[in-house]
Amino acid sequence: MTRQLPPAAVERRSFSEVRSNGRRLEGYAATFTSSAQIGQFTETIAPGAFRDALAGDVLALLDHDEGRLLGRTRSGTLRLSEDSRGLAFSLDLPETQAGRDVLALAERGDLGGMSFGFTVPDGGETWEGRKRTLRSIGLKEISVVSSWPAYPDTELALRAAHDARGTLDDRHRRLIIAELGAWD
């Protein structure tokens, strides 16, 4: 059965895997094949869904707020790639208030995860009853979010390279922050 949601503004989905390395955040903005309950339907993302979107200019925002820009692919401060797990990102945080806020929250373990804003091109989704599979995604932005992720199978982690004394700080320290399933 082919069914489409009404054409509307950009859709948003959240995940929660991020690592910090100095002023760089790294992780996954989306993962493949994990399910999320979105209103009255369940949604999964098929491997390869982001392939066509990676060539465009994608923004990195804080909480989907266009006024709090953190980076973009066009300038090279946001790098995106698709691997067998999902949509990987590497983001160089700016020396702005938003960038400092994200870094401080990541270091404290207070961030809720990652999210992304997207559109679905014609033919980019399939439906089986109330299950939607995204097969092609028009990626507009990824966001560092302070709330809960929509997809529970990812983690938000912090990785610091050096502490203030210049020594290795908890090699690849990982902090699991939030899972949507814990809040159901």
N, CA, C and O of each residue as an XYZ file, in Angstrom:
736
protein
N       0.838     -1.174      0.000
C       0.000      0.000      0.000
C       0.886      1.241      0.000
O       1.783      1.365      0.834
N       0.644      2.139     -0.913
C       1.385      3.387     -0.939
C       0.504      4.479     -0.363
O      -0.631      4.683     -0.793
N       1.043      5.162      0.602
C       0.320      6.230      1.270
C       1.337      7.295      1.621
O       2.474      6.969      1.963
N       0.963      8.535      1.546
C       1.879      9.599      1.909
C       1.224     10.485      2.940
O       0.013     10.706      2.927
N       2.054     10.989      3.835
C       1.566     11.982      4.782
C       1.301     13.265      4.004
O       1.910     13.483      2.957
N       0.418     14.104      4.489
C       0.155     15.351      3.775
C       1.436     16.159      3.601
O       2.279     16.190      4.497
N       1.585     16.816      2.445
C       2.778     17.646      2.277
C       2.765     18.721      3.347
O       1.762     19.405      3.551
N       3.876     18.857      4.014
C       3.927     19.789      5.136
C       5.346     20.288      5.295
O       6.196     20.124      4.420
N       5.566     20.891      6.421
C       6.889     21.375      6.755
C       7.835     20.191      6.938
O       7.437     19.033      6.811
N       9.040     20.490      7.227
C      10.072     19.489      7.431
C       9.711     18.599      8.616
O       9.318     19.096      9.671
N       9.844     17.273      8.443
C       9.642     16.329      9.538
C      10.920     16.251     10.349
O      12.004     16.525      9.834
N      10.799     15.874     11.629
C      11.967     15.774     12.498
C      11.954     14.461     13.250
O      10.899     14.012     13.698
N      13.121     13.836     13.395
C      13.298     12.615     14.161
C      14.544     12.752     15.011
O      15.507     13.401     14.603
N      14.535     12.147     16.187
C      15.641     12.288     17.131
C      16.343     10.969     17.422
O      15.737      9.898     17.381
N      17.626     11.072     17.713
C      18.483      9.961     18.103
C      19.374     10.448     19.219
O      19.345     11.628     19.569
N      20.157      9.562     19.776
C      20.983     10.018     20.886
C      22.379      9.425     20.912
O      22.746      8.745     21.871
N      23.147      9.669     19.889
C      24.550      9.274     19.974
C      25.433     10.431     19.560
O      25.371     10.911     18.428
N      26.261     10.872     20.502
C      27.193     11.969     20.266
C      28.433     11.741     21.121
O      28.323     11.311     22.269
N      29.601     12.023     20.575
C      30.849     12.017     21.316
C      31.505     13.373     21.110
O      31.389     13.972     20.040
N      32.191     13.853     22.132
C      32.904     15.116     22.035
C      34.394     14.849     22.067
O      34.890     14.093     22.902
N      35.100     15.481     21.144
C      36.551     15.358     21.084
C      37.080     16.772     20.946
O      37.169     17.304     19.839
N      37.432     17.383     22.069
C      37.800     18.792     22.048
C      36.559     19.604     21.723
O      35.565     19.518     22.445
N      36.589     20.386     20.661
C      35.428     21.175     20.232
C      34.697     20.486     19.092
O      33.945     21.138     18.367
N      34.897     19.190     18.915
C      34.248     18.445     17.849
C      33.277     17.432     18.442
O      33.622     16.679     19.353
N      32.061     17.426     17.912
C      31.085     16.399     18.261
C      31.060     15.382     17.139
O      31.143     15.737     15.964
N      30.947     14.122     17.504
C      30.885     13.048     16.523
C      29.846     12.047     16.974
O      29.572     11.924     18.168
N      29.278     11.345     16.049
C      28.319     10.313     16.404
C      27.394      9.994     15.255
O      27.776     10.064     14.087
N      26.162      9.640     15.606
C      25.144      9.289     14.622
C      23.924     10.165     14.814
O      23.388     10.269     15.918
N      23.491     10.791     13.739
C      22.263     11.584     13.764
C      21.053     10.712     13.486
O      19.924     11.113     13.767
N      21.274      9.518     12.935
C      20.194      8.572     12.651
C      20.792      7.179     12.528
O      21.941      7.023     12.117
N      20.014      6.176     12.884
C      20.457      4.792     12.716
C      19.428      4.039     11.890
O      18.241      4.365     11.892
N      19.913      3.023     11.184
C      19.052      2.232     10.322
C      18.367      1.110     11.100
O      18.888      0.616     12.100
N      17.220      0.733     10.630
C      16.417     -0.425     11.043
C      15.871     -0.395     12.464
O      15.127     -1.307     12.825
N      16.194      0.601     13.298
C      15.551      0.682     14.604
C      14.181      1.332     14.414
O      13.995      2.155     13.518
N      13.242      0.962     15.251
C      11.869      1.448     15.118
C      11.589      2.579     16.092
O      12.127      2.623     17.198
N      10.741      3.482     15.655
C      10.284      4.585     16.516
C       8.778      4.703     16.377
O       8.228      4.562     15.285
N       8.126      4.959     17.483
C       6.689      5.221     17.464
C       6.493      6.706     17.219
O       6.878      7.530     18.049
N       5.902      7.051     16.093
C       5.672      8.439     15.691
C       4.165      8.626     15.600
O       3.557      8.282     14.586
N       3.559      9.166     16.645
C       2.104      9.322     16.641
C       1.423      7.982     16.523
O       1.614      7.108     17.369
N       0.625      7.809     15.478
C      -0.151      6.590     15.281
C       0.556      5.532     14.428
O      -0.044      4.507     14.106
N       1.815      5.764     14.060
C       2.505      4.786     13.236
C       3.913      4.527     13.755
O       4.464      5.298     14.540
N       4.474      3.416     13.290
C       5.852      3.041     13.605
C       6.689      3.312     12.368
O       6.239      3.104     11.241
N       7.910      3.779     12.589
C       8.761      4.166     11.470
C      10.147      3.558     11.611
O      10.688      3.465     12.713
N      10.712      3.146     10.488
C      12.107      2.715     10.419
C      12.761      3.400      9.229
O      12.095      3.862      8.303
N      14.081      3.449      9.284
C      14.866      4.030      8.193
C      15.653      2.911      7.534
O      16.389      2.187      8.205
N      15.505      2.770      6.246
C      16.204      1.732      5.494
C      17.652      2.143      5.230
O      17.929      3.323      5.019
N      18.573      1.184      5.238
C      19.949      1.500      4.842
C      19.962      2.138      3.457
O      19.239      1.712      2.557
N      20.788      3.158      3.301
C      20.896      3.863      2.026
C      19.946      5.037      1.889
O      19.985      5.737      0.877
N      19.091      5.273      2.879
C      18.069      6.323      2.777
C      18.651      7.730      2.647
O      17.998      8.613      2.089
N      19.860      7.955      3.148
C      20.459      9.296      3.112
C      21.387      9.501      1.928
O      21.882     10.608      1.716
N      21.628      8.462      1.160
C      22.638      8.488      0.094
C      22.519      9.716     -0.804
O      23.509     10.415     -1.020
N      21.347      9.986     -1.320
C      21.180     11.107     -2.257
C      21.248     12.471     -1.573
O      21.552     13.471     -2.222
N      20.968     12.522     -0.272
C      20.927     13.801      0.445
C      22.304     14.315      0.829
O      22.445     15.494      1.152
N      23.313     13.476      0.805
C      24.630     13.872      1.299
C      25.333     14.891      0.420
O      26.275     15.541      0.874
N      24.905     15.047     -0.816
C      25.555     15.992     -1.727
C      25.087     17.429     -1.500
O      25.742     18.361     -1.966
N      23.983     17.631     -0.804
C      23.446     18.978     -0.610
C      24.069     19.697      0.570
O      24.913     19.143      1.274
N      23.645     20.941      0.781
C      24.104     21.731      1.927
C      23.182     21.444      3.099
O      22.008     21.814      3.077
N      23.707     20.789      4.116
C      22.941     20.413      5.304
C      23.437     21.246      6.476
O      24.642     21.423      6.656
N      22.509     21.753      7.265
C      22.846     22.563      8.434
C      22.952     21.703      9.684
O      22.329     20.646      9.776
N      23.749     22.167     10.650
C      23.761     21.608     12.003
C      23.227     22.703     12.915
O      23.770     23.807     12.955
N      22.152     22.394     13.655
C      21.476     23.374     14.505
C      21.411     22.889     15.947
O      21.675     21.722     16.234
N      21.061     23.785     16.835
C      20.759     23.437     18.213
C      19.247     23.464     18.363
O      18.620     24.501     18.148
N      18.658     22.336     18.729
C      17.209     22.194     18.939
C      16.380     22.661     17.745
O      15.330     23.275     17.930
N      16.830     22.382     16.539
C      16.118     22.727     15.298
C      15.897     24.233     15.143
O      15.039     24.652     14.366
N      16.652     25.041     15.865
C      16.493     26.500     15.834
C      17.460     27.084     14.811
O      18.673     27.066     15.019
N      16.929     27.600     13.710
C      17.765     28.175     12.652
C      18.581     29.366     13.134
O      19.556     29.746     12.484
N      18.204     29.960     14.254
C      18.961     31.065     14.839
C      20.167     30.603     15.643
O      20.972     31.422     16.086
N      20.295     29.274     15.836
C      21.443     28.740     16.583
C      22.197     27.736     15.707
O      22.215     26.530     15.956
N      22.810     28.298     14.678
C      23.582     27.521     13.707
C      24.889     27.055     14.343
O      25.606     27.845     14.958
N      25.191     25.765     14.189
C      26.426     25.191     14.724
C      27.431     24.848     13.623
O      28.630     24.766     13.890
N      26.966     24.649     12.409
C      27.852     24.313     11.305
C      27.048     23.948     10.074
O      25.818     23.929     10.102
N      27.758     23.658      8.989
C      27.083     23.237      7.753
C      28.069     22.518      6.853
O      29.280     22.723      6.927
N      27.517     21.675      6.006
C      28.375     20.892      5.117
C      29.074     21.776      4.087
O      30.218     21.509      3.717
N      28.401     22.818      3.626
C      28.992     23.682      2.596
C      30.313     24.301      3.057
O      31.232     24.455      2.253
N      30.420     24.654      4.334
C      31.647     25.265      4.846
C      32.664     24.233      5.314
O      33.818     24.569      5.579
N      32.236     22.972      5.416
C      33.143     21.925      5.881
C      33.182     21.766      7.396
O      33.933     20.935      7.905
N      32.383     22.551      8.130
C      32.355     22.426      9.591
C      31.449     21.285     10.041
O      31.504     20.874     11.200
N      30.618     20.770      9.141
C      29.805     19.582      9.376
C      30.139     18.583      8.279
O      30.074     18.901      7.091
N      30.493     17.381      8.688
C      30.779     16.316      7.749
C      29.811     15.173      8.009
O      29.631     14.749      9.151
N      29.192     14.678      6.950
C      28.214     13.594      7.048
C      28.652     12.427      6.178
O      29.252     12.613      5.119
N      28.346     11.230      6.638
C      28.590     10.039      5.835
C      27.579      8.982      6.246
O      27.042      8.998      7.353
N      27.339      8.076      5.333
C      26.423      6.977      5.605
C      27.240      5.692      5.648
O      28.001      5.403      4.725
N      27.083      4.927      6.715
C      27.743      3.629      6.800
C      26.684      2.567      7.097
O      25.489      2.853      7.023
N      27.099      1.370      7.424
C      26.131      0.288      7.633
C      25.257      0.514      8.864
O      24.188     -0.089      8.969
N      25.677      1.355      9.785
C      24.895      1.630     10.998
C      23.894      2.764     10.816
O      22.785      2.698     11.345
N      24.274      3.808     10.070
C      23.368      4.937      9.912
C      24.056      6.165      9.357
O      25.034      6.071      8.615
N      23.520      7.333      9.733
C      24.033      8.625      9.292
C      25.031      9.140     10.329
O      24.645      9.634     11.388
N      26.319      9.016     10.006
C      27.380      9.471     10.903
C      27.657     10.945     10.640
O      27.513     11.432      9.518
N      28.060     11.648     11.707
C      28.403     13.063     11.550
C      29.638     13.396     12.363
O      29.976     12.708     13.325
N      30.304     14.467     11.956
C      31.404     15.075     12.688
C      31.190     16.579     12.568
O      31.101     17.110     11.461
N      31.107     17.263     13.704
C      30.752     18.680     13.738
C      31.777     19.457     14.540
O      32.001     19.165     15.715
N      32.403     20.448     13.912
C      33.314     21.350     14.609
C      32.470     22.451     15.238
O      31.869     23.258     14.528
N      32.423     22.487     16.575
C      31.586     23.474     17.266
C      32.184     24.869     17.153
O      33.393     25.046     17.304
N      31.333     25.862     16.886
C      31.823     27.229     16.759
C      32.087     27.854     18.129
O      31.568     27.400     19.149
N      32.889     28.883     18.124
C      33.168     29.663     19.341
C      32.079     30.726     19.460
O      32.358     31.925     19.455
N      30.820     30.259     19.568
C      29.651     31.120     19.755
C      28.958     30.682     21.038
O      29.326     29.663     21.623
N      27.969     31.431     21.477
C      27.254     31.032     22.689
C      26.598     29.663     22.514
O      26.648     28.832     23.421
N      25.990     29.426     21.364
C      25.360     28.123     21.118
C      26.399     27.003     21.151
O      26.157     25.949     21.739
N      27.552     27.226     20.526
C      28.616     26.222     20.524
C      29.136     25.951     21.926
O      29.345     24.798     22.301
N      29.346     27.007     22.702
C      29.807     26.828     24.088
C      28.759     26.108     24.928
O      29.100     25.270     25.763
N      27.482     26.430     24.710
C      26.410     25.761     25.449
C      26.385     24.269     25.148
O      26.282     23.452     26.063
N      26.479     23.909     23.863
C      26.460     22.495     23.481
C      27.639     21.763     24.108
O      27.477     20.665     24.641
N      28.825     22.364     24.047
C      30.006     21.726     24.608
C      29.853     21.523     26.117
O      30.166     20.450     26.633
N      29.374     22.545     26.822
C      29.186     22.432     28.274
C      28.154     21.359     28.608
O      28.365     20.572     29.530
N      27.053     21.315     27.880
C      26.026     20.304     28.139
C      26.521     18.899     27.809
O      26.195     17.947     28.517
N      27.307     18.760     26.739
C      27.869     17.453     26.389
C      28.825     16.977     27.478
O      28.795     15.806     27.858
N      29.667     17.867     27.979
C      30.614     17.497     29.028
C      29.907     17.070     30.308
O      30.395     16.190     31.017
N      28.777     17.672     30.610
C      28.008     17.323     31.813
C      27.123     16.100     31.610
O      26.620     15.529     32.577
N      26.932     15.700     30.364
C      26.053     14.575     30.080
C      24.590     14.959     30.059
O      23.731     14.113     30.307
N      24.283     16.217     29.768
C      22.910     16.711     29.824
C      22.171     16.715     28.496
O      20.972     16.992     28.473
N      22.843     16.416     27.390
C      22.160     16.453     26.098
C      21.256     15.243     25.927
O      21.557     14.154     26.416
N      20.149     15.442     25.231
C      19.214     14.352     24.998
C      19.537     13.528     23.780
O      19.109     12.377     23.702
N      20.271     14.060     22.826
C      20.607     13.279     21.652
C      20.741     14.113     20.400
O      21.021     15.311     20.445
N      20.534     13.446     19.285
C      20.598     14.065     17.974
C      19.255     13.910     17.292
O      18.480     13.008     17.610
N      18.993     14.790     16.365
C      17.756     14.773     15.612
C      18.071     15.193     14.192
O      19.161     15.690     13.910
N      17.120     14.994     13.302
C      17.319     15.476     11.942
C      15.991     15.934     11.377
O      14.938     15.385     11.700
N      16.055     16.954     10.525
C      14.886     17.480      9.830
C      14.965     17.066      8.374
O      16.029     17.139      7.758
N      13.834     16.629      7.819
C      13.871     16.060      6.475
C      12.534     16.206      5.771
O      11.507     16.514      6.375
N      12.592     15.975      4.480
C      11.402     15.809      3.661
C      11.511     14.424      3.024
O      12.586     13.825      2.989
N      10.396     13.933      2.528
C      10.383     12.637      1.868
C      10.039     12.867      0.401
O       8.933     13.308      0.085
N      10.978     12.572     -0.500
C      10.689     12.750     -1.925
C       9.648     11.733     -2.390
O       9.445     10.705     -1.744
N       9.000     12.022     -3.495
C       8.032     11.083     -4.068
C       8.672      9.709     -4.205
O       9.775      9.576     -4.735
N       7.976      8.700     -3.725
C       8.473      7.336     -3.797
C       9.502      6.994     -2.729
O      10.065      5.900     -2.751
N       9.756      7.892     -1.807
C      10.787      7.682     -0.798
C      10.342      6.929      0.437
O      11.129      6.732      1.363
N       9.075      6.501      0.463
C       8.568      5.782      1.632
C       7.664      4.647      1.185
O       7.061      4.694      0.113
N       7.584      3.632      2.022
C       6.617      2.560      1.803
C       5.851      2.357      3.103
O       6.361      2.601      4.196
N       4.603      1.901      2.948
C       3.731      1.665      4.102
C       3.237      0.223      4.076
O       2.880     -0.307      3.024
N       3.222     -0.393      5.238
C       2.580     -1.684      5.460
C       1.706     -1.493      6.686
O       2.183     -1.559      7.818
N       0.422     -1.255      6.452
C      -0.474     -0.935      7.572
C      -0.028      0.363      8.221
O       0.009      1.411      7.577
N       0.313      0.283      9.507
C       0.761      1.470     10.247
C       2.280      1.529     10.389
O       2.795      2.227     11.261
N       2.984      0.813      9.550
C       4.443      0.821      9.575
C       4.972      1.556      8.348
O       4.686      1.173      7.214
N       5.736      2.600      8.581
C       6.333      3.404      7.526
C       7.828      3.096      7.470
O       8.512      3.090      8.494
N       8.320      2.843      6.263
C       9.755      2.664      6.059
C      10.239      3.788      5.160
O       9.750      3.959      4.044
N      11.201      4.551      5.654
C      11.800      5.636      4.876
C      12.930      5.044      4.045
O      13.896      4.508      4.588
N      12.803      5.144      2.723
C      13.801      4.584      1.820
C      14.664      5.664      1.160
O      15.759      5.377      0.676
N      14.175      6.887      1.142
C      14.916      8.025      0.614
C      14.519      9.251      1.425
O      13.335      9.508      1.642
N      15.515     10.000      1.867
C      15.277     11.139      2.756
C      15.929     12.376      2.172
O      17.104     12.353      1.807
N      15.163     13.461      2.084
C      15.695     14.761      1.694
C      16.167     15.465      2.957
O      15.389     16.172      3.597
N      17.423     15.283      3.323
C      17.964     15.801      4.578
C      18.156     17.307      4.509
O      18.813     17.805      3.595
N      17.599     18.030      5.454
C      17.718     19.488      5.516
C      18.672     19.920      6.619
O      19.490     20.819      6.428
N      18.558     19.264      7.790
C      19.397     19.651      8.923
C      19.507     18.513      9.919
O      18.645     17.637      9.991
N      20.593     18.549     10.690
C      20.700     17.712     11.876
C      20.741     18.674     13.055
O      21.186     19.814     12.921
N      20.279     18.213     14.200
C      20.265     19.071     15.382
C      20.760     18.332     16.609
O      20.465     17.155     16.811
N      21.513     19.043     17.416
C      21.809     18.590     18.765
C      20.574     18.960     19.566
O      20.148     20.114     19.545
N      19.986     17.992     20.277
C      18.747     18.262     21.014
C      18.936     18.063     22.509
O      19.753     17.255     22.951
N      18.169     18.811     23.268
C      18.257     18.715     24.718
C      17.134     17.872     25.306
O      17.059     17.714     26.524
N      16.256     17.328     24.461
C      15.148     16.505     24.948
C      15.415     15.036     24.647
O      16.571     14.621     24.564
N      14.358     14.249     24.484
C      14.492     12.804     24.319
C      14.489     12.400     22.857
O      13.860     13.056     22.027
N      15.200     11.307     22.538
C      15.245     10.842     21.154
C      13.989     10.074     20.765
O      13.357      9.438     21.608
N      13.631     10.133     19.492
C      12.480      9.379     18.993
C      12.844      7.926     18.756
O      12.003      7.041     18.913
N      14.093      7.671     18.379
C      14.543      6.305     18.135
C      15.380      5.855     19.337
O      16.411      6.460     19.628
N      14.951      4.806     20.033
C      15.596      4.423     21.290
C      16.887      3.622     21.157
O      17.562      3.413     22.165
N      17.260      3.171     19.982
C      18.396      2.260     19.856
C      19.748      2.933     19.711
O      20.717      2.273     19.336
N      19.844      4.206     19.990
C      21.130      4.881     19.885
C      21.502      5.459     21.238
O      20.698      5.440     22.170
N      22.701      5.966     21.346
C      23.176      6.498     22.610
C      23.798      7.860     22.413
O      24.236      8.203     21.315
N      23.836      8.628     23.471
C      24.519      9.916     23.463
C      25.761      9.734     24.305
O      25.658      9.350     25.470
N      26.912      9.993     23.762
C      28.155      9.744     24.472
C      29.067     10.946     24.372
O      28.953     11.756     23.452
N      29.963     11.052     25.318
C      30.931     12.139     25.353
C      32.311     11.524     25.273
O      32.629     10.600     26.021
N      33.139     12.035     24.363
C      34.516     11.571     24.276
C      35.404     12.795     24.309
O      35.297     13.662     23.442
N      36.282     12.879     25.297
C      37.210     14.001     25.413
C      38.625     13.490     25.185
O      38.987     12.421     25.679
N      39.411     14.232     24.455
C      40.773     13.804     24.150
C      41.735     14.130     25.284
O      42.554     13.288     25.652
N      41.653     15.321     25.838
C      42.594     15.737     26.875
C      41.870     16.578     27.911
O      40.935     17.313     27.593
N      42.321     16.459     29.173
C      41.751     17.344     30.187
C      42.586     18.619     30.240
O      43.490     18.807     29.426
N      42.289     19.484     31.186
C      42.974     20.784     31.251
C      44.479     20.640     31.467
O      45.231     21.547     31.110
N      44.939     19.525     32.041
C      46.369     19.309     32.271
C      47.042     18.691     31.049
O      48.257     18.492     31.046
N      46.269     18.391     30.024
C      46.847     17.838     28.801
C      47.004     16.331     28.824
O      47.637     15.785     27.921
N      46.460     15.625     29.813
C      46.560     14.168     29.851
C      45.342     13.550     29.203
O      44.310     14.207     29.063
N      45.448     12.299     28.808
C      44.319     11.606     28.204
C      43.184     11.549     29.205
O      43.378     11.095     30.333
N      42.014     11.998     28.816
C      40.869     12.107     29.720
C      39.880     10.989     29.459
O      39.065     11.091     28.543
N      39.935      9.915     30.252
C      38.965      8.822     30.169
C      38.827      8.297     28.754
O      37.744      8.358     28.170
N      39.893      7.792     28.207
C      39.903      7.308     26.823
C      38.528      6.942     26.309
O      37.902      5.987     26.769
N      38.076      7.714     25.358
C      36.796      7.466     24.692
C      35.665      7.280     25.702
O      34.846      6.370     25.579
N      35.639      8.171     26.712
C      34.613      8.131     27.755
C      33.241      8.187     27.119
O      32.992      9.017     26.244
N      32.354      7.319     27.548
C      31.028      7.244     26.954
C      29.981      7.370     28.043
O      30.027      6.662     29.048
N      29.052      8.260     27.843
C      27.959      8.453     28.774
C      26.649      8.210     28.045
O      26.316      8.945     27.115
N      25.915      7.211     28.440
C      24.603      6.991     27.846
C      23.641      7.938     28.541
O      23.532      7.916     29.767
N      22.949      8.760     27.784
C      22.134      9.824     28.337
C      20.661      9.470     28.426
O      20.089      9.515     29.515
N      20.042      9.127     27.338
C      18.592      8.957     27.393
C      18.134      7.943     26.364
O      18.726      7.824     25.291
N      17.111      7.234     26.682
C      16.445      6.360     25.736
C      14.955      6.603     25.837
O      14.397      6.651     26.933
N      14.329      6.753     24.722
C      12.905      7.041     24.707
C      12.115      5.982     25.453
O      11.147      6.299     26.145
N      12.517      4.735     25.318
C      11.793      3.662     25.982
C      11.730      3.826     27.486
O      10.786      3.352     28.117
N      12.702      4.479     28.067
C      12.709      4.692     29.516
C      11.647      5.700     29.929
O      11.274      5.755     31.101
N      11.159      6.493     28.992
C      10.184      7.537     29.319
C       8.775      7.157     28.914
O       7.837      7.917     29.151
N       8.610      5.963     28.290
C       7.265      5.543     27.872
C       6.376      5.306     29.061
O       5.210      4.947     28.898
